[in-house]
Amino acid sequence: MELILKQDVENLGFKDDIVTVKNGYGRNFLIPQGQAILATVSAKKVLAENLKQRAYKEQKLIDDATSISEALNNLEIKIASKVGSGDKLFGSVNNIDVADALQKEGHSIEKKFINVIGGNVKRLGKYNAVIRLHREVVVDMPFEVVSES
């Protein structure tokens, strides 16, 4: 029995995959649970059209993310923080601070897509953050933590 998966099914396939399963598994579990539909000729045509449209939209998202990544590569970010004795910070610098610094530069990126390498920064110096703009577009963003004057 051929089915089109409506969602990811563990050990079987991902959403919009066409899979072949035993009749009982399809009729008694996958279809009643709403995890799959029968892969009729018309359903396959609808699936093909949806995939084609999704690929076009996905390409536009990738192009937008790539243009943002090129703009981010040209930025030099300095984050000012209060400093105690030596080069130790009061508090720490994390993804929220990097997101705020990018916001000041005119790039609105959510903090959940920013990952500061090594976790929270507690000393002055140069560090890197990884910014995920799209699942295929990831930017390595260097930034510097400087003393607040």
ZIDA-V72786 format. One record per backbone hydrogen bond with DSSP energy under -1.0 kcal/mol. NH is the residue of the N-H (numbers start at 1). CO is the residue of the C=O. Records with the same first field share a line. If there is no record, write none. Layout:
NH->CO ; CO
This chain:
3->19
4->37
5->17
6->35
9->13
12->9
13->9
16->5
17->14
19->3
21->1
26->22
27->23
28->24
29->25
30->25
31->26
33->29
34->31
35->30
37->4
39->2
40->38
44->40
45->41
46->42
47->43
48->44
49->45
50->46
51->47
52->48
53->49
54->50
55->51
56->52
57->53
58->54
59->55
60->56
61->57
62->58
63->59
64->60
65->61
66->62
67->63
68->64
69->65
70->66
71->67
72->68
73->69
75->72
79->144
81->146
84->88
88->85
89->122
90->82
93->121
98->94
99->95
100->96
101->97
102->98
103->99
104->100
105->101
106->103
107->102
113->110
114->111
115->130
117->128
119->116
121->93
124->87
125->145
127->143
129->141
130->115
131->139
132->113
133->137
134->137
139->131
141->129
143->127
144->77
145->125
146->79
148->81
